[in-house]
Amino acid sequence: RYIDWLLTVPLQLVEFYLILAAVAAVSGGIFWRIFVGSLVMLVPGYMGEAGYLNATVGFVIGMLGWAFILYEIHAGEASKVSAASASAATQSSFTMMKWVVTVGWAIYP
């Protein structure tokens, strides 16, 4: 499960950057913040489940990574670039993706 997530989650989150980069000049910082946030979310979860870290500590650290991702796509630089530079279609795609990450990931175990 975690091997799959280590591949698919960062790729899904990098799509936020790629969508913005297609329509506006965006800093590489957006890419790295989202990418690192995804690793902070996943690696401690794995470590907690595998017994390398207290499960509660792994969960809390993972949730902090997810909260950081949510901040970046809802109120951070990625959100601001989308609102300022993107077309209506791009903004719609960005909005749908951010709600998948917010709601979809909240209900997915």
Sequence and secondary structure as in RCSB ss.txt:
>XXXX:A:sequence
RYIDWLLTVPLQLVEFYLILAAVAAVSGGIFWRIFVGSLVMLVPGYMGEAGYLNATVGFVIGMLGWAFILYEIHA
GEASKVSAASASAATQSSFTMMKWVVTVGWAIYP
>XXXX:A:secstr
 HHHHHHHHHHHHHHHHHHHHHHS   HHHHHHHHHHHHHHHHHHHHHHHTSS HHHHHHHHHHHHHHHHHHHHT
SHHHHHHHHH  HHHHHHHHHHHHIIIIIHHH  
